[in-house]
Amino acid sequence: MPQFDPAASMDLTDDPVRQRLLRKALETFRRGDGGPVLEEMAREVLTGRVSLREACLVPAYAEATIDRAGEFRRRWAAMSDSERHVLAREGELETERERDRMREERASRYAR
């Protein structure tokens, strides 16, 4: 499997946790979960051929990203306030879990 180049997302965020979560989202797209266009875009970004910012300038990738965001927006609008709160909280918890995993990884590297 090609290695993710962190520099490919540095133009969007310098937060290592957000970079990792972004990479995980791209890996989901690379598996085809966002359709063939987003699969291709994710492959290009994850292999370092283009940055995510550059990929979003490609009309086909931009259109697929906008379409996917529209789907999310429609689902979000159909949710109740409590469902939105639960989903937002799940995102916060996943971010914290990822932050904890990264701390543990760093600690185990330094403990060797």
Phi, psi and omega per residue, in radians:
M1 nan 2.325 3.126
P2 -1.078 2.541 3.121
Q3 -1.405 2.515 3.083
F4 -1.378 2.306 3.088
D5 -1.638 1.886 -3.114
P6 -0.980 -0.498 3.135
A7 -1.108 -0.388 -3.130
A8 -1.165 -0.363 3.116
S9 -1.970 -0.052 -3.096
M10 -1.045 -0.419 -3.140
D11 -1.343 -0.091 3.102
L12 -1.903 -0.624 -3.136
T13 -2.711 2.557 3.034
D14 -1.878 0.145 3.100
D15 -1.462 2.006 -3.105
P16 -1.016 -0.587 3.126
V17 -1.171 -0.813 3.120
R18 -1.138 -0.615 3.072
Q19 -1.058 -0.781 -3.122
R20 -1.157 -0.731 3.108
L21 -1.138 -0.639 3.074
L22 -1.115 -0.762 3.104
R23 -1.038 -0.747 3.123
K24 -1.091 -0.683 3.098
A25 -1.136 -0.726 3.106
L26 -1.126 -0.650 3.094
E27 -1.116 -0.625 3.067
T28 -1.098 -0.787 3.103
F29 -1.115 -0.677 -3.126
R30 -1.089 -0.489 3.083
R31 -1.338 -0.061 3.086
G32 1.708 0.067 -3.080
D33 -1.171 -0.248 3.129
G34 -1.936 0.152 -3.097
G35 1.704 2.949 -3.026
P36 -1.147 -0.579 -3.111
V37 -1.232 -0.784 3.115
L38 -1.225 -0.504 3.053
E39 -1.078 -0.821 3.116
E40 -1.106 -0.778 3.140
M41 -1.036 -0.805 -3.133
A42 -1.074 -0.729 3.120
R43 -1.059 -0.760 3.141
E44 -1.102 -0.732 -3.124
V45 -1.257 -0.796 -3.076
L46 -1.161 -0.468 3.086
T47 -1.520 -0.080 3.086
G48 1.459 0.144 3.127
R49 -1.184 -0.573 3.077
V50 -2.474 2.711 3.017
S51 -1.412 2.866 3.109
L52 -1.110 -0.672 3.106
R53 -1.066 -0.770 3.107
E54 -1.121 -0.708 -3.130
A55 -1.066 -0.641 -3.117
C56 -1.231 -0.215 3.071
L57 -1.512 -0.198 3.076
V58 -1.362 2.097 -3.036
P59 -0.894 -0.767 -3.118
A60 -1.138 -0.709 3.127
Y61 -1.189 -0.739 3.136
A62 -1.075 -0.774 -3.139
E63 -1.100 -0.760 3.128
A64 -1.129 -0.666 3.115
T65 -1.155 -0.755 3.117
I66 -1.114 -0.735 3.107
D67 -1.068 -0.768 -3.136
R68 -1.125 -0.732 3.108
A69 -1.113 -0.639 3.092
G70 -1.097 -0.693 3.083
E71 -1.058 -0.787 3.130
F72 -1.101 -0.760 -3.133
R73 -1.045 -0.727 3.117
R74 -1.146 -0.742 3.108
R75 -1.123 -0.728 3.131
W76 -1.061 -0.779 -3.122
A77 -1.123 -0.512 -3.132
A78 -1.421 -0.195 -3.119
M79 -1.414 2.662 3.006
S80 -1.335 2.897 3.098
D81 -1.022 -0.694 -3.126
S82 -1.183 -0.646 3.095
E83 -1.148 -0.696 3.098
R84 -1.108 -0.742 3.132
H85 -1.060 -0.782 -3.141
V86 -1.073 -0.802 -3.132
L87 -1.105 -0.749 3.112
A88 -1.100 -0.727 3.132
R89 -1.129 -0.693 3.092
E90 -1.050 -0.706 3.096
G91 -1.113 -0.735 3.105
E92 -1.097 -0.755 -3.137
L93 -1.143 -0.713 3.111
E94 -1.104 -0.679 3.093
T95 -1.097 -0.766 3.114
E96 -1.142 -0.714 3.102
R97 -1.075 -0.730 3.127
E98 -1.141 -0.712 3.097
R99 -1.058 -0.751 3.109
D100 -1.116 -0.744 3.115
R101 -1.054 -0.714 -3.132
M102 -1.174 -0.671 3.076
R103 -1.080 -0.774 3.138
E104 -1.101 -0.714 3.113
E105 -1.085 -0.778 3.113
R106 -1.094 -0.776 -3.122
A107 -1.085 -0.717 -3.120
S108 -1.223 -0.568 3.084
R109 -1.156 -0.713 -3.112
Y110 -1.354 -0.350 -3.125
A111 -1.366 -0.249 -3.086
R112 -1.299 nan nan
